Amino acid sequence: MKIQEIVELLNANVQAGTDKLDEEVSSAFGSDMMSEVLAYVQDQGVLLTGLVNEQIIRTAAMMNMYCIIMVRGKQPTDIMKEMAEDNDLVLLTTELTMYETSGILYTNGLNPAGHSYV
């Protein structure tokens, strides 16, 4: 799925990385705990979070992710936008909850990222 499709599906606003909306992503992981992202994400993709701090940018960059979606209407700081641009990350915001966002992306073909919990 192209990031541009995600923007349309979620009625998201692009906060950084407008030149990377044609990138393909195949998986997503949602968490407000960056330690879980570090522990469970195995493949690059999309990070869904409700956090508003620079650590989400650092974590996504470390995990070679392509896109961060901030849910529940959270808005990034100017520093976060700059960091996203510097790390070649797309930064999106949506008014939807993490649950709604996950469901929409999953039903439209985006796979879950990380280990199986079974």
Secondary structure as UniProt FT lines:
FT   HELIX           3..10
FT   STRAND          13..16
FT   HELIX           18..20
FT   TURN            21..22
FT   STRAND          27..30
FT   HELIX           34..40
FT   STRAND          46..49
FT   HELIX           54..62
FT   TURN            63..64
FT   STRAND          67..70
FT   TURN            72..73
FT   HELIX           78..86
FT   TURN            87..88
FT   STRAND          90..93
FT   HELIX           98..107
FT   TURN            108..109
FT   STRAND          111..112
//
